[in-house]
Amino acid sequence: MNTVSVETVRSWLDEGRSVSVVDVRPLVERQEWAIPGSFHIDAYAALNAHDPGALAALDLPTDRPVVTVCAAGKTSQIAAGQLAARGLQVFSMEGGMRAWSLAWNTAKVPLTGPSCQVIQIRRTGKGCLSYLIGTGSEAAVIDASLDPQIYLDLAKRSGWHITRVLETRIHADHLSRSRQLAKQSGAMLFLPVQQRAHFPFTALRDGETLTAAGLNLTALHTPGHTAESLCYLLDEYLLFTGDTLFLTSVGRPDLAASPEEAEQRTHLLYQSLHRLLALPGETVILPGHASAPVPFDGVPLLTTLASANEQINLLQVERADFVQMVLRKLPATPANYQRIVVLNEQGMQPEEPAAELEAGANRCALS
């Protein structure tokens, strides 16, 4: 049976190569997270029952390779066998959607303000967004969520050396790679001021500014999603909002919190959001997560504060209504978030494969 790695499939999609990705998982799993542009047929049960007609209704182009996908890479092998019998060139993706959680793509942020370049690095299989900001020969990374070598390679390609690595908060839905990236690059590691992290870092407080090659990156304390959450404002123009404010929603305030603490955080979140809304409406929002799989289209996920204010109903209500609405809208908690939080507080990576621990869509935004 021919198999293919996630990295190969990722590179094919990134290059725009014609390939048919066939997702055979149950619909409920597909609805949670999927590969952009993939075909879906709910054939999981039939394939595992070795029904020879499980994929009979699937009509695929014959002029391109086919990649079959399931949750962990086993049922997709059965599907690949059935499609190969039709004469198609078929590969089963190793590790399935669990492994796909580490797939990524990039998009350049169009700039009219700062004299720098910003690359949005999108973990399409998980929804995590991180950022590489380059100016002159230096670069900074915000919220690294992928293998450090990916950031090192992207920086090298642009002639940059990573000198600063920053976090917007202690993450709950994915493992931070910032400490490892700082170690490998020799960069300074910056975290919001707090007592949670048990490893060396430079603490950033509200209003503090990092300056490099004429650029100013200012920390704004925006508690709510977590007590320590920061946003970063680049040259009064670009706002890296972490999990405080998204393109169509806001961050959840309840992770690792009692009901009373969640309510207190919701009040803080209201204050933080309205602090951001006091910035100029043309300020560009660059969030820390996407709520849907990110296409391999090179189009950055961004909006302006004015647009977000118009589209997000929660930003238009009074405090009391905001608190009630937020607490009613809380989604299911992210898988394994308690263990992920502990590892991120320790600055450690798990013994088990990261894909096993991080599998599934992010749930840090309100639905």
Secondary structure, DSSP 8 states (H G I E B T S, - for coil): --EE-HHHHHHHHHTT---EEEE-S-HHHHHH---TT-EE---HHHHHTT-TTTTTT----SSS-EEEE-SSSSHHHHHHHHHHTTT--EEEETTHHHHHTT--EEEE---SSSSSEEEEEEETTTTEEEEEEEETTEEEEES--S-HHHHHHHHHHTT-EEEEEE-SS--SSS---HHHHHHHHT-EEEEES-S---S--EEE-TT-EEEETTEEEEEEE--SSSTT-EEEEETTTEEEEETTB-SS-BB-S-TT--HHHHHHHHHHHHHHHHHHHTS-TT-EEEESB-SS---SS-----EEHHHHHHH-GGGGS-HHHHHHHHHHS-----TTHHHHHHHHHHT---SS-HHHHH-S----B--
